[in-house]
Amino acid sequence: MKEHSRFYSSLGLLLLLNVVVKPLWIFGIDRQVQNAVGTETYGTYFSLYNFSIVFSFLLDWGLSSYFSRQLAAGHPEVTGRIGHFFFIKVSFLFLYAAIVALVALFSGLGHWDILAGVIGVQALMSFFVFLRGVVTAHQWFRTDAWLSVLDKTLMIFLCGAYLLLPAIFGGMTIQKFLVVQVSCTLISIIAALYILTRNGVSLNIRGSRINLPAIIRDALPFAVTLLLMSVHNRLDGFMLERIHPTGAYEAGLYAAAYRLLDASVVFGYLLASFLLPFIARQWKEKGEINGVILTSRHLLLCLAVTASVTVITLAPWLQSILYHHQTVSGYRIMQWCLPALICYSLVSIYGTILTATGHIRAFAWINALAVVVNTGLNLWWIPAYGGLGCSWAALISQGLCGLLVMIYARQKLKVGFHLRSILMYIFIGGILFAYFRAGQWAGIGNWFLLIGGGILSMLTIWASGLFPIHKWKMMLSQADHDQ
């Protein structure tokens, strides 16, 4: 009970901080950068950023997920070896930069200044994620909650200065945008290192050497899974810019829609970073995990359904208030892009469960199938439909991946399916859709519709019993008492 209470309490803090900071970053800064530099220029940046993410497994080779899982479970081969793993990641940095540069050279990619910037961002972010993994593996969930928003908070202030005070700092460019990201991520790494060393975590690399070949062999399934997920989630933006006749502009439209998806998917990623070490420890100690899994699914799926229905019904208006471009294809991409959030949520929950319980190979095979489906559909649809084709392909392949990991977890790990809650998600979506359509027919203003939709969603979720308030109060009170 104590472990579960502390988990829920820290998760609440994590979500609260990110609900405030991440939307401000995505819509207040990142969106304004696209408006400032133009759809086509931002589309080029978006393409190269996705290109760098596809190869990001070379920065890690699955070591972060492997290390976090093993450290949380108390395995002796990683305990006290944090410094060794950190040093190994430094060596991977040079390999990553060299391979990305070579592939870019042979692919005929230009814009080397932008490519150098995104390589730097990916490299530093990989180190930051590794250090946060060490924090969560020690079950310091509240500390990780604050670290999760540190880099974006710094970026908001610095980028905000460029956007709001161009007479003093000069206008915003993609190059300045990348410099700010690199600087703020580096500061966040220094802060994480300080926290770890202050709490007695040694980064010393002296002592007995680690068996690197054996560790790489054990971590290889994690690396393959990371590669496949990166390809699945990010290759489409790069393919769009390369294949479509007006690729850079079309990638800019897709990036505008993908930003909304990215803003929502972040909660699944954050929850997964909490779930992985927690479930790994509970699984080793044969603790109860079904309750945490089901509550996590309720949280992500209810948010996903609410966001998807809202964007489907209000897409033209959302495009008009967020971006300078006003195109039919732009809001249609948005309408088809956001429902993939529901599928992403399933993958975040059940993929994390498979990883934490040692079923990583099965997760990798499921991702491989999804990559084949996604790539094939993109090659078929991008030339004719552009960003809209990418959205269709993502919805189908992510849906396939989400269903398969949920079915596998149910069959192999006896994780409850809970049919009633599935029906409740559908019911909540139906109620919201009817509300938005009725409000539009009655001529109610979109801002009132949006606020009312949020209130209606919360009331419907509360009435459904998916989040029993008395249970949460009891667990949070217990957590505060224990800390």
C-alpha positions in Angstrom: 0.0 0.0 0.0 2.8 2.4 0.9 4.6 1.8 -2.5 1.3 2.3 -4.4 0.5 5.5 -2.5 3.9 7.0 -3.1 3.6 6.1 -6.8 0.2 7.8 -7.2 1.2 10.8 -5.2 4.3 11.4 -7.3 2.4 10.6 -10.5 -0.1 13.4 -9.6 2.8 15.8 -9.1 4.4 14.8 -12.4 1.1 15.3 -14.4 0.4 18.6 -12.7 3.8 20.0 -13.5 3.6 18.8 -17.1 0.1 20.0 -17.6 1.3 23.5 -16.8 4.7 23.5 -18.5 4.5 21.2 -21.6 1.5 22.9 -23.2 3.1 26.3 -22.6 6.2 25.1 -24.3 4.5 23.4 -27.3 1.8 26.0 -28.0 3.4 29.1 -26.6 7.0 28.6 -27.9 7.3 25.8 -30.4 4.2 26.8 -32.3 5.3 30.5 -32.3 8.7 29.4 -33.7 6.9 27.7 -36.6 4.8 30.8 -37.2 8.0 33.0 -37.0 10.2 31.0 -39.3 7.5 29.9 -41.8 5.8 26.5 -42.5 8.4 25.4 -45.1 11.5 26.2 -43.0 10.0 24.6 -40.0 9.0 21.6 -42.2 12.7 21.2 -43.0 13.6 21.3 -39.4 10.9 18.8 -38.5 12.1 16.4 -41.2 15.7 16.5 -40.0 14.6 16.3 -36.3 12.7 13.1 -37.1 15.6 11.8 -39.1 17.9 12.3 -36.1 15.5 10.5 -33.8 15.3 7.4 -36.1 19.1 6.9 -35.4 18.9 7.8 -31.8 19.1 4.1 -30.7 22.8 4.4 -31.6 23.1 6.8 -28.6 21.9 4.2 -26.2 21.6 0.7 -27.6 18.8 0.1 -25.2 21.1 0.6 -22.2 18.9 3.2 -20.5 15.8 1.0 -20.4 17.9 -2.1 -19.5 19.8 -0.2 -16.8 16.7 1.3 -15.2 14.9 -2.0 -15.1 17.9 -3.9 -13.7 18.7 -1.2 -11.1 15.1 -1.0 -9.9 15.0 -4.8 -9.5 18.3 -4.7 -7.6 20.4 -6.8 -10.0 24.1 -6.8 -8.9 25.6 -6.4 -12.4 24.4 -2.8 -12.6 24.4 -1.7 -8.9 27.2 0.7 -8.3 28.1 0.8 -12.0 26.4 4.0 -13.1 29.6 5.7 -13.9 30.6 2.9 -16.3 27.3 3.1 -18.2 27.6 6.9 -18.4 31.1 6.6 -19.9 29.9 4.0 -22.4 27.1 6.4 -23.5 29.8 9.1 -24.2 31.5 6.7 -26.6 28.2 6.0 -28.3 27.8 9.7 -29.0 30.7 9.8 -31.5 29.3 6.7 -33.2 25.9 8.3 -33.5 27.2 11.6 -34.9 29.4 9.8 -37.4 26.7 7.5 -38.8 24.0 10.2 -39.0 26.4 12.5 -40.8 27.4 9.7 -43.3 23.8 8.8 -44.0 22.9 12.4 -44.5 25.8 12.9 -46.9 24.9 9.9 -49.0 21.2 10.9 -49.0 22.0 14.3 -50.4 20.6 16.1 -47.4 21.5 19.8 -47.0 21.0 22.2 -44.1 24.1 21.0 -42.2 23.7 23.7 -39.6 20.3 22.4 -38.7 21.4 18.8 -38.8 24.3 19.6 -36.4 21.9 21.2 -34.0 19.4 18.4 -33.9 22.3 15.9 -33.4 23.4 17.9 -30.4 19.9 18.0 -29.0 19.4 14.3 -29.4 22.8 13.5 -27.8 22.2 15.6 -24.8 18.6 14.5 -24.4 19.8 10.9 -24.4 22.1 11.6 -21.4 19.4 13.5 -19.6 16.9 10.6 -20.0 19.6 8.1 -18.8 20.1 10.2 -15.6 16.4 10.6 -15.0 16.2 6.8 -15.4 18.7 6.4 -12.5 16.5 8.8 -10.4 13.3 6.8 -11.0 15.1 3.5 -10.5 15.9 4.7 -7.0 12.1 5.4 -6.7 12.7 9.1 -6.3 9.6 9.9 -8.2 9.0 13.4 -6.9 12.5 14.4 -7.9 12.0 13.0 -11.4 8.7 14.9 -11.6 10.6 18.2 -11.2 13.4 17.2 -13.5 10.9 16.3 -16.2 10.0 20.0 -16.7 13.3 21.6 -16.0 14.6 21.8 -19.6 11.4 23.0 -21.0 10.9 25.6 -18.3 14.4 27.1 -19.1 13.5 27.0 -22.9 10.3 28.9 -22.3 12.1 31.8 -20.7 14.9 31.9 -23.2 12.9 31.4 -26.4 10.2 33.7 -25.0 12.8 36.5 -24.9 13.6 36.0 -28.6 9.9 35.9 -29.5 8.6 38.7 -27.3 11.6 41.1 -27.5 13.0 40.8 -31.0 14.2 44.4 -30.9 16.6 43.5 -28.1 17.5 39.9 -28.9 16.9 39.8 -32.6 14.3 37.7 -34.5 13.9 34.0 -33.9 15.5 31.6 -36.3 15.8 27.8 -36.4 19.5 28.1 -35.6 18.8 30.2 -32.5 16.0 27.8 -31.5 18.5 24.9 -31.6 21.1 26.7 -29.6 18.6 27.4 -26.9 17.5 23.7 -26.8 21.2 22.5 -26.6 22.0 25.0 -23.8 18.9 24.3 -21.6 19.3 20.5 -22.0 23.0 20.8 -20.9 22.0 22.8 -17.8 19.4 20.1 -17.0 22.0 17.4 -17.2 24.3 19.3 -14.8 21.3 19.7 -12.4 20.6 15.9 -12.6 24.2 15.0 -12.0 24.3 17.4 -8.9 21.1 15.7 -7.5 22.5 12.2 -7.9 26.0 12.9 -6.4 24.4 14.9 -3.5 22.3 11.8 -2.7 25.3 9.5 -2.6 25.1 8.1 -6.1 28.6 7.6 -7.4 29.6 8.1 -11.0 33.1 6.7 -10.3 34.4 4.4 -13.1 37.1 2.8 -11.0 36.9 -0.7 -9.7 36.1 -3.9 -11.4 35.3 -3.7 -15.1 31.8 -4.5 -16.4 31.3 -7.3 -18.9 30.3 -5.0 -21.7 29.7 -7.7 -24.4 27.4 -9.6 -22.1 25.5 -6.4 -21.1 25.2 -5.3 -24.8 23.9 -8.8 -25.6 21.3 -8.6 -22.8 20.4 -5.0 -23.7 20.2 -5.8 -27.5 16.4 -6.5 -27.4 15.9 -3.1 -25.8 18.0 -1.5 -28.5 16.1 -3.2 -31.3 12.8 -2.2 -29.7 14.0 1.4 -29.4 15.1 1.5 -33.0 11.8 0.0 -34.2 9.7 2.5 -32.1 11.8 5.4 -33.4 11.3 4.3 -37.0 7.6 3.7 -36.4 7.0 7.1 -34.8 9.3 9.4 -36.7 10.3 8.1 -40.1 7.0 9.3 -41.7 8.0 13.0 -41.3 11.3 12.4 -43.1 9.7 10.3 -45.8 7.1 13.0 -46.4 9.7 15.7 -47.0 11.7 13.4 -49.3 8.9 11.8 -51.3 6.1 14.3 -51.8 6.5 16.9 -54.6 6.1 19.8 -52.2 7.7 17.9 -49.3 9.0 20.7 -47.1 5.7 22.5 -47.1 3.7 19.3 -46.6 6.0 18.3 -43.7 5.2 21.7 -42.2 1.5 21.0 -42.3 2.0 17.6 -40.8 4.3 19.0 -38.1 1.5 21.5 -37.2 -0.9 18.6 -36.6 1.7 16.3 -35.1 2.5 19.0 -32.5 -1.0 18.5 -31.0 -0.3 14.7 -30.9 3.1 15.3 -29.4 1.7 17.5 -26.7 -0.7 14.7 -25.7 1.6 11.7 -26.1 4.1 13.2 -23.7 1.8 12.1 -20.8 2.1 8.5 -21.9 5.9 8.8 -22.1 6.1 10.3 -18.6 3.8 7.7 -17.2 5.8 4.9 -18.9 9.0 6.3 -17.3 7.3 5.9 -13.9 5.7 2.5 -14.6 8.9 0.8 -15.9 10.9 0.8 -12.6 7.8 0.5 -10.4 6.4 -2.6 -12.2 9.9 -4.1 -12.5 10.3 -4.0 -8.7 6.8 -5.1 -8.0 7.1 -8.0 -10.5 10.3 -9.2 -8.9 8.7 -9.1 -5.5 5.5 -10.7 -6.8 3.5 -7.6 -5.8 0.1 -6.7 -7.2 0.3 -4.7 -10.4 -3.2 -5.0 -12.0 -4.6 -2.0 -10.1 -1.8 0.3 -11.1 -2.0 -0.8 -14.7 -5.8 -0.4 -14.9 -5.7 3.0 -13.3 -2.9 4.1 -15.7 -5.0 3.0 -18.6 -8.1 4.8 -17.4 -6.0 8.0 -17.1 -4.4 7.9 -20.5 -7.4 6.6 -22.5 -9.8 9.1 -21.0 -7.4 11.9 -21.8 -6.8 10.5 -25.3 -10.5 10.1 -26.1 -11.3 13.7 -24.9 -8.4 15.2 -26.9 -9.3 13.2 -30.0 -13.0 14.1 -30.1 -12.2 17.7 -29.4 -9.8 18.1 -32.3 -12.0 16.1 -34.7 -14.9 18.4 -34.1 -13.1 21.7 -33.7 -10.1 21.3 -36.1 -10.8 24.2 -38.4 -11.1 26.6 -35.5 -8.1 25.2 -33.7 -6.0 25.7 -36.9 -7.2 29.3 -37.2 -6.1 30.3 -33.7 -2.8 28.3 -33.7 -1.3 28.9 -37.1 -0.9 31.4 -39.8 -1.6 28.9 -42.6 -5.4 28.3 -43.2 -5.8 25.3 -45.4 -8.4 22.5 -45.7 -5.7 19.9 -46.0 -4.1 21.3 -42.8 -7.1 20.7 -40.6 -8.0 17.4 -42.2 -4.5 16.1 -41.3 -5.2 17.3 -37.8 -8.5 15.4 -37.6 -6.9 12.2 -38.7 -3.6 12.6 -36.8 -5.0 13.0 -33.2 -7.1 9.8 -32.9 -3.7 7.9 -33.1 -3.2 9.2 -29.5 -5.6 6.4 -28.3 -3.4 3.8 -29.9 -0.2 5.5 -28.6 -1.7 5.3 -25.1 -2.2 1.6 -25.3 1.3 1.1 -26.5 2.7 3.2 -23.7 0.9 1.2 -21.0 1.2 -2.3 -22.3 4.5 -1.9 -24.0 6.0 -0.7 -20.7 4.5 -3.7 -18.9 6.1 -6.1 -21.4 9.4 -4.3 -21.1 9.3 -4.3 -17.2 8.4 -8.0 -17.0 11.1 -9.2 -19.4 8.9 -9.8 -22.4 10.9 -7.3 -24.5 11.5 -9.7 -27.4 7.8 -10.1 -28.0 7.4 -6.3 -27.8 10.1 -6.0 -30.4 8.4 -8.4 -32.8 5.1 -6.5 -32.5 6.9 -3.3 -33.3 8.6 -4.8 -36.3 5.2 -5.8 -37.7 3.9 -2.3 -37.1 6.9 -0.7 -38.8 6.4 -2.9 -41.9 2.7 -1.9 -42.1 3.5 1.8 -41.4 6.3 2.0 -44.0 4.3 0.2 -46.7 1.3 2.4 -46.2 3.4 5.6 -46.2 5.1 4.6 -49.5 1.7 4.0 -51.0 -0.1 7.1 -49.7 2.5 9.9 -49.4 2.9 10.6 -53.1 -0.8 11.2 -53.6 -2.1 12.3 -50.1 1.0 13.8 -48.4 0.5 14.5 -44.7 -3.0 13.0 -44.7 -1.5 9.7 -45.9 1.0 9.8 -43.0 -1.9 10.3 -40.6 -3.8 7.4 -42.0 -0.8 5.1 -41.9 0.0 6.1 -38.3 -3.6 5.5 -37.1 -3.7 2.0 -38.7 -0.2 0.8 -37.6 -0.4 2.3 -34.1 -3.8 0.7 -33.7 -2.4 -2.7 -34.7 0.5 -2.3 -32.3 -1.7 -1.2 -29.4 -4.1 -4.0 -29.8 -1.4 -6.7 -30.1 0.5 -5.6 -27.0 -2.7 -5.4 -25.0 -3.7 -8.9 -26.1 -0.3 -10.3 -25.5 -0.1 -8.8 -21.9 -3.6 -10.3 -21.2 -2.6 -13.8 -22.4 0.9 -14.1 -21.0 0.8 -11.9 -17.9 -2.9 -12.3 -17.0 -3.4 -8.5 -17.0 -7.0 -7.8 -16.8 -8.9 -6.6 -19.9 -11.8 -4.9 -18.0 -14.4 -4.8 -20.8 -16.6 -2.4 -18.8 -14.0 0.4 -18.9 -13.5 -0.1 -22.7 -17.2 0.5 -23.2 -17.0 3.5 -20.9 -14.3 5.1 -23.1 -16.5 4.7 -26.1 -19.5 6.1 -24.2 -17.4 9.2 -23.1 -16.3 9.8 -26.7 -19.9 9.5 -27.9 -21.2 11.9 -25.3 -18.5 14.5 -26.1 -19.0 14.2 -29.9 -22.8 14.7 -29.5 -22.2 17.7 -27.3 -19.8 19.4 -29.7 -22.0 18.8 -32.7 -25.1 20.0 -30.9 -23.3 23.1 -29.7 -22.1 23.9 -33.2 -25.6 23.5 -34.6 -26.9 25.8 -31.9 -24.3 28.4 -32.7 -22.4 28.4 -29.4 -19.0 30.0 -29.5 -16.0 27.7 -29.8 -14.3 28.9 -26.6 -17.5 28.1 -24.6 -17.7 24.7 -26.4 -14.1 23.9 -25.5 -14.5 24.8 -21.8 -17.8 23.1 -21.6 -16.4 20.0 -23.3 -13.6 19.8 -20.7 -16.1 20.1 -17.8 -18.4 17.5 -19.4 -15.5 15.1 -19.9 -14.5 15.4 -16.2 -18.0 14.9 -15.0 -18.6 11.9 -17.2 -15.4 10.3 -16.1 -16.2 10.9 -12.5 -19.7 9.5 -12.9 -18.4 6.4 -14.7 -16.5 5.4 -11.5 -13.2 4.9 -13.4 -11.5 7.2 -10.8 -13.0 6.6 -7.3 -12.3 9.9 -5.5 -12.3 8.3 -2.0 -9.7 5.7 -3.1 -7.4 8.4 -4.4 -7.7 10.5 -1.3 -6.9 7.6 0.9 -3.8 6.7 -1.1 -2.5 10.3 -1.3 -3.1 10.8 2.4 -1.1 7.6 3.1 1.7 8.8 0.8 1.9 12.2 2.6 2.1 10.3 5.9 4.8 8.0 4.7 7.0 10.8 3.3 
